Amino acid sequence: MKETVWLRAETKDQEARSALAPDQIRQLISADFEIVVERSEQRAIDDSAFSDTGCAMVDTGSWRDAPLDAWILGLKELPEEDFALSHRHIYFAHAYKKQQGWQNLLRRFKQGGGELFDLEYLVHNNGRRVAAFGYWAGFAGCAVGLKIWMGQQLDRKPVITELQSYDNKASMLAELGEELAGINARPKIIVIGAKGRVGAGALHFAQDLGLATTNWDMDETAKGGPFAEVLQHEIFINCVLVQHKIPPFLTHDTLLEANRKLSVICDVSCDPGIFNPIPIYSETTTFSEPVVEINAGEKELYLSAIDHLPSLLPVESSEDFADQLLPHLLALSDDSDNVWSRAGKIFHEKSSNL
C-alpha cells in the first residue's frame, strides 16, 4: 500500500525548521510515497522549493482533514486545542516525562484513536535516537552563550535582545566573530556532555571562533555534583540529556560562592522538569526573551534555556535532520523496522497510565 506522509506547517512561534527538506521529499516520491506539504510563511525553506519536487501543496493546518491513513509529520507541539486526534503523528511531543499538558495531549489521542510516534523515542536497538538535532542545538547554544557574555562585556541593557535565525552557519560565525574581535577578553567555557552530539556542536562552534573549552563528560561528572569547578568558568554550556535523577551540577547555594566567575549558563538540554541537573529555573526561555537573570549574589548571572535552538540555523539543521530520518520513513511499511514498533509501544504504555 502506498504510504502518505503529510508534512504539517509548524505553529510554534519562530520555529522555522522542517522535518523534511526537498531532497528527501524527492527520494520519498521516487520510492512511491505520496507526499503532501502544507504551505508555511515561517518555514526557512521556501514553499517553492517544496513545490518544485512535485509533491502536493495544501493550506496550513489542513492536516486535520487529511485521510486517516496519512502519517502527519512535524517537529514541535501541536496547537493547544481540545479536539480528538485520530491520525498517526510523528513529532517531538514532550509528553512522556510529565511535562506541562501531557495528560490532555495523550487523552486527545486516546479519544480519537490516533497514535503518537515521538521523535525523541525513535531509537535504535542501543537506545540512540535515529534522528536528532543535537549537533545544531549545541552549535547554536554555544553561540547564544557567547552572545550573552559579549553583551555583559559591552554593558548592554538588555544584555541580549530578541534572537533571529541566520541564513547559514557562515553568517552566524561572521557576525559573532566580528563582535568578538572588538573585545579584549576571552571567556573560559566549560561544556558538560562534550562527547555527545550536542557537545560536539558546542565544541565546533567554539573552535571555529578560536575559543578554548574545558570538556567534561561522564568521567568528570561521575563523582556527582554540585561542581565547584563550573563556577571558575565564565560560560557553562550544559549538553547532558538526563533520563533519571542525578545530583545537580549547580544549586542556588553554590552560586552564592563569593569568588564565582560564572556569569552565563546556556542549558542546551533544556529540560526543566523533575530530572533537571540545573535546578535553578523552572521555565524555558524563548527567542523573544532569551534569558532570565538568576538572583545569586552580587555578580550577575544570566540563564538561557531555549527548547528549539537549532531554529537559529533552520536550513542546515532541517536538511541534516531530514537526512537522518529518511531511511526510517522509507521503512514505514516494513514491519521488520523495530524503530516504529518500539515508539508505538511506548505511546500505548504511556497513554494507558492516564
Rosetta blueprint (number, residue, H / E / L):
1 M L
2 K L
3 E L
4 T E
5 V E
6 W E
7 L E
8 R L
9 A L
10 E L
11 T L
12 K L
13 D L
14 Q L
15 E L
16 A L
17 R L
18 S L
19 A L
20 L L
21 A L
22 P H
23 D H
24 Q H
25 I H
26 R H
27 Q H
28 L H
29 I H
30 S H
31 A L
32 D L
33 F L
34 E E
35 I E
36 V E
37 V E
38 E E
39 R L
40 S L
41 E L
42 Q L
43 R L
44 A L
45 I L
46 D L
47 D H
48 S H
49 A H
50 F H
51 S H
52 D L
53 T L
54 G L
55 C L
56 A E
57 M E
58 V E
59 D L
60 T L
61 G L
62 S H
63 W H
64 R H
65 D H
66 A L
67 P L
68 L L
69 D L
70 A L
71 W E
72 I E
73 L E
74 G L
75 L L
76 K L
77 E L
78 L L
79 P L
80 E L
81 E L
82 D L
83 F L
84 A L
85 L L
86 S L
87 H L
88 R E
89 H E
90 I E
91 Y E
92 F L
93 A L
94 H L
95 A L
96 Y L
97 K L
98 K L
99 Q L
100 Q L
101 G L
102 W H
103 Q H
104 N H
105 L H
106 L H
107 R H
108 R H
109 F H
110 K H
111 Q H
112 G H
113 G L
114 G L
115 E E
116 L E
117 F E
118 D E
119 L H
120 E H
121 Y H
122 L L
123 V E
124 H L
125 N L
126 N L
127 G L
128 R L
129 R E
130 V L
131 A L
132 A L
133 F L
134 G H
135 Y H
136 W H
137 A H
138 G H
139 F H
140 A H
141 G H
142 C H
143 A H
144 V H
145 G H
146 L H
147 K H
148 I H
149 W H
150 M H
151 G H
152 Q H
153 Q H
154 L L
155 D L
156 R L
157 K L
158 P L
159 V L
160 I L
161 T L
162 E L
163 L L
164 Q L
165 S L
166 Y L
167 D L
168 N L
169 K H
170 A H
171 S H
172 M H
173 L H
174 A H
175 E H
176 L H
177 G H
178 E H
179 E H
180 L H
181 A H
182 G L
183 I L
184 N L
185 A L
186 R L
187 P L
188 K L
189 I E
190 I E
191 V E
192 I E
193 G L
194 A L
195 K L
196 G L
197 R H
198 V H
199 G H
200 A H
201 G H
202 A H
203 L H
204 H H
205 F H
206 A H
207 Q H
208 D H
209 L L
210 G L
211 L L
212 A L
213 T E
214 T E
215 N E
216 W E
217 D L
218 M H
219 D H
220 E H
221 T H
222 A L
223 K L
224 G L
225 G L
226 P L
227 F L
228 A H
229 E H
230 V H
231 L H
232 Q H
233 H L
234 E L
235 I E
236 F E
237 I E
238 N E
239 C L
240 V L
241 L L
242 V L
243 Q L
244 H L
245 K L
246 I L
247 P L
248 P L
249 F L
250 L L
251 T L
252 H L
253 D L
254 T H
255 L H
256 L H
257 E L
258 A L
259 N L
260 R L
261 K L
262 L L
263 S L
264 V E
265 I E
266 C E
267 D E
268 V L
269 S L
270 C L
271 D L
272 P L
273 G L
274 I L
275 F L
276 N L
277 P L
278 I L
279 P L
280 I L
281 Y L
282 S L
283 E L
284 T L
285 T E
286 T L
287 F L
288 S L
289 E L
290 P L
291 V L
292 V E
293 E E
294 I L
295 N L
296 A L
297 G L
298 E L
299 K L
300 E L
301 L L
302 Y E
303 L E
304 S E
305 A L
306 I E
307 D L
308 H L
309 L H
310 P H
311 S H
312 L H
313 L L
314 P H
315 V H
316 E H
317 S H
318 S H
319 E H
320 D H
321 F H
322 A H
323 D H
324 Q H
325 L H
326 L H
327 P H
328 H H
329 L H
330 L L
331 A L
332 L L
333 S L
334 D L
335 D L
336 S L
337 D L
338 N H
339 V H
340 W H
341 S H
342 R H
343 A H
344 G H
345 K H
346 I H
347 F H
348 H H
349 E H
350 K H
351 S H
352 S L
353 N L
354 L L
